[in-house]
Amino acid sequence: MRITIGSTNPVKCNASRAVLASLYPDAVFDCVDVPSGVASQPWGDVETRAGALNRARAALEQSQADLAVGMEAGVQDTEVGLLTCAWCVLVGRDGRIGVGGNACIMLPPAVVDKVRQGDELGTAIDNLVNEHNTKWGTGAIGILTHNLETRQSAYESILRLALAPFRSPAWYPISERC
């Protein structure tokens, strides 16, 4: 089995390998740079989920994979403030699709202000902790929870949720929307 991840971000690649290698021990993994087709800072679940779907579709089209993984993180306005969100979409060569999300955490006011002024979440977190490229590491989730949860563990969780149609195929007909 060949699995292609629609990103070269090591967190997304490592999360995909961590979950899928145990299910598909002979799988070959590729990480490819594909566009999300959404804003660099997606707002809301709909745009963020669309980015994940776009990445999965593009990864499948660009490869000979049997399965493609798309992951996208964003932010969302809620009644309690600005939260993170994250979505994973799996697309099989056979047309099967799986969707899983959401890794939400409330963002601190200093980060919210920067994001609302146009910074990407990763940049705002980098500035908060005076580090560089935290989204390629523990991410906002890891920093804000002191690694009780990390960006990778959150992605692993939503990927496991997206696997439902692949683990229980009898209950999920193959979608023609892929």
RALINUR-V938654 format. One line per field, one symbol per residue. ss: DSSP state (2 for helix, 1 for strand, 0 for the rest). phi: phi as a letter, one per 20 degrees, with the letter a starting at -180 (. if undefined). burial: b if it has 24 or more other ideal C-beta (glycine too) atoms within 12 Angstrom, else e. A space follows every 50 residues. Layout:
ss=???
phi=???
burial=???
This chain:
ss=01111000022222222222222000011110000000000112222222 22222222222000001111111111110011111111111100001111 10000100222222220000222222222000022200222222200000 2222222222220222202220000000
phi=.dcddeadfffffffffgeeffecfefddcdcecfemcgfcfdnffffff fffffffffffecdfebcdccbdbcbfcfdpecfbbcccdcegenfcccb abddbfefgffggfffeoffggfffgffdlcclffecfmgffffdlmfcc gffffffffffffgfeecffecffeeef
burial=ebbbbbbebebbbbbbbbbbeeebeeeebbbbebebebeebbbbbebbbb bbbbbbbbbbeebebbbbbbbbbbbbeeeeebbbbbbbbbbbbeebbbbb bbbbbebeeebbebbeeeebbbebbeebeeeeebbebbbbbbbbeeeebb bbbbbbbbbbbbbebbeeeeeeeeeeeb
